[in-house]
Structures are given as structure tokens and as C-alpha cells.
């Protein structure tokens, strides 16, 4: 069974392509409670006292044509509470 994202959850993975300190240590995706999917990045940092902590950044998800991003249409509609219906507004604007 393939992994299916659920609202309010996500995953982070080690960034194997990190070559500079400003590149994130971890990268992944998160699905917000409203069903929107976004990139999430994390940087491992140290406080002045030497304690470890993570800095997070959430950005828009860039979807390539034909790519599903691991989110089925069913789970997206379920997260939104309804399936998106086409607009059948018959008003003619002239």
C-alpha cells in the first residue's frame, strides 16, 4: 500500500543535496488541515549555550504537470470536506 498524506501531517527527510550552510538539513512535505500541501524545510542549529534546535520554513508546493505529489484526489476532497464542483453559472456578462 502506497503512502497517502493525511491532513495535519507530513514527513521530513535528510537533504542529501546539501552543499552549503544555508541549505536545509531536512526537506519534505506537509498537508495542512485544510488539505493544502506545502514544502517544509528544516535547518539544524545550535543556541549560544550549545543546545540543538530546528528552524522551520513552509513554502508553496510547486507541482509539475502530471505529478500527483503523493496526494490522491479523494484525500484532497476529503480534507476539504467536499469534492470541488464545477461552476455552472449561466449568467452571461453582457
VENRA-V811455 format. One record per backbone hydrogen bond with DSSP energy under -1.0 kcal/mol. NH is the residue of the N-H (numbers start at 1). CO is the residue of the C=O. Records with the same first field share a line. If there is no record, write none. Layout:
NH: CO + CO
This chain:
5: 70
8: 31
9: 6
11: 29
13: 27
15: 25
16: 14
18: 15
23: 20
25: 42
26: 42
27: 13
28: 40
29: 11
30: 38
31: 9
32: 36
35: 32
38: 30
39: 59
40: 28
41: 57
42: 26
43: 55
45: 53
47: 51
50: 47
53: 45
55: 43
57: 41
59: 39
67: 64
71: 68
76: 72
77: 73
78: 74
79: 75
80: 76
82: 77
